[in-house]
Amino acid sequence: MSGSPVAPSTGTVAGNAPEPGRVGLSHYAGRAGDHNDLAMVGSRELANALATRLGSEPTVVGVPEPALSVDWAEELAAAMPTLKAMAERLDQVFSSGLTPVTACSRCAVALATLPVVASHRPDAVVVWFDAHADLNTPENTTTGYLGGLAYSGPLGLWDSGLGSGLSAGNAVLVGARDIDPAEQELIDAGAVTLVKVGAGMADDLRRVVAERPVYVHIDCDVLDAGTVPTDYLVSGGMSLTDLRAAAGVLAGSEVVGIEIGELESAPDPHTPPAYVTRLLDALEPLLHAVR
């Protein structure tokens, strides 16, 4: 992999003094099983907007490289140095007493982050907002897409080489609706709880979380198709109003950390892009909770 896994192109380099305030902001800038390069750009836009909102300069992990768009095993091998650097960065953030907030390109970054979360905060519920369950394994994946294995690795359903440790009792899916048969079996068996899109989803989420600490993962395709630029367009998703209501529910718990990914870049005359502003407005209750 070219370049240093932790790149000082913007922000700070891991190992420097902790950022002021409560937030440890990170920008995962490298490969993570990409179909195209758009989410690498989108993550930069998101990191810049988060820096402004949170008043914290991001530590940049990895460097952008052309997407490979190959099978999961080759993607994982190519991303592994940067994923390991991300795990080290998150470990540093927790050890420094900061709350991690991460702008990442793809969901596969969670292969690195969630085992660290489970190690530092085994009490935290990982609330996974996504149109997809991402619970496939190398044995049952029909697409070979690394992102489709992103939640299952930390749950110990396969060995990614980055660890596991997340308890199924602390795994909650929100908004998933494009679910493969093997994933549906896990949900039906109660291995993972699913909060479905609908009028009562905020109340359902409140009951499931039950005021436990939360670590929040957001794949932007949990939103209805076209709300913000994403690789996958899945109808029947959450509105920004739904997302803000869910964020308000979760902000009532201790927010252990936040990671946001799968936001692609799109031509936009605004700085920050208008869709980034709309997304972060919806997430404001969570951002306020970690400031």
Buried (B, 14 or more C-beta within 10 A) or exposed (E): BEBBBBBEBBBBBBEEEBBEBBBBBBBBBBBBBBBEBBBBBBBBBBBBBBBEBBEBBBBBBBBBBEBBEEBBEBBBEBBBBBBBBBBBBBBBBBEEEBBBBBBBBBBBBBBBBBBBBBBBBEEBBBBBBBBBBBBBBBEBBEEBBBBBBBBBBBBBBBEBEBBBBBBBEBBBBBBBBBBBEBBBEBBEEEBBBBBEBEEEBBEBBBEBBEEBBBBBBBBBBBBBBEBBBBBBEBEEBBEBEBBBBBBBBBBEBBBBBBBBBBBBBBEBEEEBBEBBBBBBEBBBBBBBBBE
